[in-house]
Amino acid sequence: MAERKMINVGAFKMLPAAPDTCQECAVKHEPHMPHNKQSLFYQMKFNAEHGRWPTWKDAMAHCTPELQAQWAKILKDKFNIDI
């Protein structure tokens, strides 16, 4: 098994995401799907890299415009979240 190196997140250190999960959010999802914005791993890693907390737009930035629109509609309809 390859050595897993700690990730610096400000004053904290985290273990990297499990090898069988998304390396950005530590959640199992298809590569074309958004990252899990609610994942503490994603929030801490994103904040350490960008100096701010992630938004749903950040979590979907790598997705196609069509998928982003679908997710925006779902977030609005089901959770009243405007992105």
Residue pairs with C-beta under 8 A, 6 or more apart in sequence:
4 15
4 16
5 16
6 13
6 14
6 15
6 16
7 13
7 14
7 15
7 16
7 45
7 48
8 48
9 44
9 45
9 47
9 48
10 47
10 48
12 44
14 41
14 44
14 45
16 23
17 23
17 24
17 25
17 26
17 41
18 26
20 28
21 27
21 28
22 28
22 29
22 31
22 35
22 36
24 35
24 42
24 45
24 46
25 35
25 36
25 37
25 39
25 41
25 42
25 59
26 39
26 41
26 42
27 35
27 36
27 39
27 41
27 42
29 35
29 36
32 63
32 64
32 67
33 63
33 67
34 56
34 59
34 60
34 63
34 67
34 71
35 42
35 54
35 58
35 59
35 60
36 42
36 59
37 43
37 54
37 55
37 56
37 58
37 59
42 54
42 59
43 53
43 54
46 52
46 53
46 54
46 58
47 53
47 54
50 58
55 83
56 71
56 72
56 75
56 81
56 83
57 68
57 83
60 67
60 68
60 71
60 83
63 71
72 83
75 81
75 82
75 83
76 82
76 83
